Amino acid sequence: MICWDRCGQSGYVGVFSRHEITVLDSYVTGLLDLIEHRTASYAAIAVGAGREVHVPTAAAEDPRIIAILEDEVGVDEPDWVLTISEGPCLFRARDLLALMRSTMPGGDSVVHLRSRDEADAWLQCVQYFLSSITGAADLEGRVKGKNVIPTVTWLSEVSSTLRLAVARTVTV
């Protein structure tokens, strides 16, 4: 069972099993690797004054990337909107995933989030996990033959319990 609570003025503490931490860490690593692979294929375009931007050379085809983009930009947006939004969205996702990774516990199963920004990063990253899992699932709710419902339920609990702890934050 996941348990999140307030810790001090602006922090949060979450208690997980060691297995749950291992699974979350694998999701962070997997999405970071996927995003790094995708963004490494971007073309650099000079925009003046020695600056360049990195843009995709083709529309994303990986359902996990598309799910993250639709999460950020909107499900009903056409492919061209997703394509022009992809770089900023994936770079933001990469930064949030890196922040989540930096808060993962080393040897135990207690997560200490020191700020609302870290809690918000966790909430957004769990949403990325949920989106990418459901985006990759077939019509029967399976990924590689495995039912995703238990994983989706668990990740939803991680998110909802943290969201409740964040809602208890006192703002001054």
C-alpha positions as CSV (number, residue, x, y, z in Angstrom):
1,M,0.0,0.0,0.0
2,I,1.2,3.5,-0.8
3,C,1.1,6.1,1.9
4,W,1.8,9.8,1.3
5,D,1.8,12.4,3.9
6,R,2.9,16.0,4.6
7,C,6.4,16.4,6.0
8,G,7.3,19.9,7.3
9,Q,6.1,23.1,5.7
10,S,6.6,22.2,2.1
11,G,7.6,18.5,1.9
12,Y,6.0,15.2,1.4
13,V,7.0,11.6,2.4
14,G,5.8,8.5,0.6
15,V,6.2,4.9,1.9
16,F,6.4,2.2,-0.7
17,S,7.5,-1.4,-0.9
18,R,11.0,-1.9,-2.3
19,H,9.5,-3.7,-5.3
20,E,7.3,-0.6,-6.0
21,I,10.3,1.6,-5.9
22,T,12.1,-0.7,-8.3
23,V,9.1,-0.7,-10.7
24,L,8.8,3.1,-10.6
25,D,12.5,3.5,-11.2
26,S,12.3,1.2,-14.2
27,Y,9.4,3.3,-15.6
28,V,11.5,6.5,-15.2
29,T,14.5,4.9,-16.8
30,G,12.4,3.5,-19.7
31,L,10.8,6.8,-20.5
32,L,14.0,8.7,-20.2
33,D,15.7,6.3,-22.6
34,L,12.8,6.5,-25.0
35,I,12.8,10.3,-24.9
36,E,16.6,10.5,-25.3
37,H,16.5,8.1,-28.3
38,R,13.7,10.2,-29.9
39,T,15.3,13.6,-29.3
40,A,18.7,12.4,-30.5
41,S,17.2,12.0,-33.9
42,Y,16.2,15.6,-34.1
43,A,17.7,17.9,-36.7
44,A,19.4,21.1,-35.6
45,I,18.2,24.2,-37.4
46,A,20.0,27.5,-37.1
47,V,17.7,30.4,-36.0
48,G,20.2,33.2,-36.1
49,A,22.7,34.8,-33.7
50,G,24.5,31.5,-33.3
51,R,21.4,29.8,-31.9
52,E,19.8,26.6,-33.1
53,V,16.7,24.6,-32.3
54,H,16.3,20.9,-32.5
55,V,13.2,19.6,-34.2
56,P,11.8,16.3,-35.2
57,T,12.4,15.3,-38.8
58,A,9.1,13.3,-39.0
59,A,6.0,12.8,-37.0
60,A,6.3,10.5,-34.0
61,E,5.1,6.9,-34.5
62,D,5.8,5.4,-31.1
63,P,2.5,5.2,-29.3
64,R,4.2,6.1,-25.9
65,I,5.6,9.3,-27.4
66,I,2.3,10.1,-29.0
67,A,0.5,9.5,-25.7
68,I,2.8,11.9,-23.9
69,L,2.3,14.5,-26.6
70,E,-1.5,14.1,-26.5
71,D,-1.3,14.4,-22.7
72,E,0.6,17.7,-23.0
73,V,-1.0,19.2,-26.1
74,G,-4.4,17.6,-26.3
75,V,-5.9,14.4,-27.7
76,D,-7.8,16.1,-30.5
77,E,-4.9,18.0,-32.0
78,P,-3.8,17.1,-35.5
79,D,-0.4,15.5,-36.2
80,W,1.2,18.7,-37.3
81,V,0.4,20.4,-34.0
82,L,1.9,17.4,-32.1
83,T,5.0,17.5,-34.3
84,I,5.7,21.2,-33.7
85,S,5.0,20.8,-30.0
86,E,7.1,17.7,-29.7
87,G,10.5,19.2,-28.9
88,P,9.4,21.4,-26.0
89,C,7.1,18.7,-24.6
90,L,9.7,16.0,-24.6
91,F,12.4,18.3,-23.2
92,R,10.0,19.2,-20.4
93,A,9.1,15.6,-19.8
94,R,12.8,14.7,-19.7
95,D,13.5,17.4,-17.1
96,L,10.5,16.2,-14.9
97,L,11.6,12.6,-15.2
98,A,15.1,13.5,-14.2
99,L,13.7,15.4,-11.2
100,M,11.7,12.4,-10.2
101,R,14.7,10.1,-10.6
102,S,16.7,12.4,-8.3
103,T,14.1,11.9,-5.5
104,M,14.0,8.1,-5.8
105,P,15.3,6.5,-2.6
106,G,18.7,4.7,-2.7
107,G,18.5,1.7,-0.4
108,D,15.1,2.0,1.3
109,S,11.6,2.5,0.2
110,V,10.8,5.9,1.6
111,V,10.5,8.8,-0.8
112,H,11.2,12.3,0.5
113,L,10.0,15.2,-1.6
114,R,11.3,18.5,-0.4
115,S,9.0,20.8,-2.3
116,R,5.8,21.2,-4.2
117,D,7.8,21.3,-7.4
118,E,9.1,17.8,-6.7
119,A,5.6,16.6,-5.9
120,D,4.3,18.1,-9.1
121,A,7.0,16.4,-11.0
122,W,6.0,13.1,-9.5
123,L,2.3,13.7,-10.4
124,Q,3.1,14.6,-14.0
125,C,5.5,11.7,-14.4
126,V,3.0,9.2,-13.1
127,Q,0.6,10.7,-15.6
128,Y,3.2,10.0,-18.4
129,F,3.5,6.4,-17.2
130,L,-0.3,6.0,-17.3
131,S,-0.6,7.6,-20.7
132,S,2.2,5.6,-22.2
133,I,0.9,2.3,-20.8
134,T,-2.6,2.9,-22.1
135,G,-1.3,4.3,-25.4
136,A,0.6,1.1,-26.0
137,A,-2.2,-1.2,-24.8
138,D,-4.2,-3.2,-27.4
139,L,-8.0,-3.2,-27.5
140,E,-8.1,-5.9,-24.8
141,G,-6.0,-3.8,-22.4
142,R,-2.8,-5.8,-22.8
143,V,0.8,-4.8,-23.4
144,K,2.9,-7.7,-24.6
145,G,0.2,-10.1,-23.5
146,K,0.0,-8.7,-20.0
147,N,-3.2,-7.1,-18.5
148,V,-2.4,-3.5,-17.7
149,I,-5.4,-2.9,-15.4
150,P,-3.4,-3.8,-12.1
151,T,-0.6,-1.5,-13.1
152,V,-3.0,1.3,-14.1
153,T,-4.9,0.9,-10.8
154,W,-1.6,1.0,-8.8
155,L,-0.2,4.0,-10.6
156,S,-3.6,5.8,-10.2
157,E,-3.3,5.1,-6.4
158,V,0.2,6.5,-6.3
159,S,-1.1,9.7,-8.0
160,S,-4.3,10.1,-6.1
161,T,-2.7,9.6,-2.6
162,L,0.0,12.1,-3.5
163,R,-2.6,14.5,-4.9
164,L,-4.4,14.3,-1.5
165,A,-1.3,15.0,0.4
166,V,-0.6,18.0,-1.9
167,A,-4.2,19.2,-1.4
168,R,-3.5,19.4,2.4
169,T,-0.7,21.9,1.7
170,V,-1.1,25.1,3.7
171,T,-0.6,28.1,1.5
172,V,0.4,31.4,3.1
